[in-house]
Amino acid sequence: MTTSSMERPSSRTPYSVQGHVIYEFAHAFWAAFDATYYAGGRTTIDGEKGQQLENVRLGVTAALSLSDRHHNGNWREGHE
């Protein structure tokens, strides 16, 4: 009878932080900037540590409504 000395794989918890900034330039035009950072998630198999994960993601979005039918108007309208 043989026994295996293999350990079970394990991984550390990944963590992330996100941020979003939105700016309305005109009645029907707005833009947003987004950023995400994450780290952690290192996997260990049989005592051998894998690569530490770490990354940053950046994004920009812009939107222009071509007609009033596609624009909901000012957010404050009807909410004051």
Protein Blocks (a to p, Z undefined) as FASTA:
>chain_A
ZZdfbdcddddddddddddddddfbfkbccdddddddeejiaceehiacddddddddddd
ddddfbfklpgbjfkgopZZ
